[in-house]
Amino acid sequence: MMAHPNKSEKPKILILATEACAYPGADNVGQIHMEYPTNTYVVRVPAPVIFPEEFYLRCFEKGIAGIIVMSCGHECPFPGAYDALAARISRVHKMMTERGIETDRLRLCAICTVCSKAFLKEVRQMHDKFGQVFSEV
């Protein structure tokens, strides 16, 4: 059974942002005074590949509405990490399908240090689709 937030609580969007690329991109959004939904939580990580498949599933079970994994893409400073991450996300998508969880709730994208528009686009798309209050099931 999947946990859902209270009707009055906005679902949370979690962003795992690489400290080398995506996190500086998120920081840039703040520096240029652009805004994104307040129910978005950005976590700076060395490399998202460190999170096992079960991490994502537990997040959804705990009520996280959507997860965006923002990485450096193929410019990752850790050789082979992006390919390993893409393969892991693919495996998680399969597990999500088996559990009846929409795969759109987990997205992988490449964000560079100055990609403020791309960062905002990803956040807004996830928020528009999953960041509203969950309906009763």
Secondary structure by P-SEA (a helix, b strand, c coil): ccccccccccbbbbbbcccccaaaaaaaaaaacccccccbbbbbbcccccccaaaaaaaaaacccccccccccccccccaaaaaaaaaaaaaaaaaaaaccccccbbbbbbcccaaaaaaaaaaaaaaccccccccc
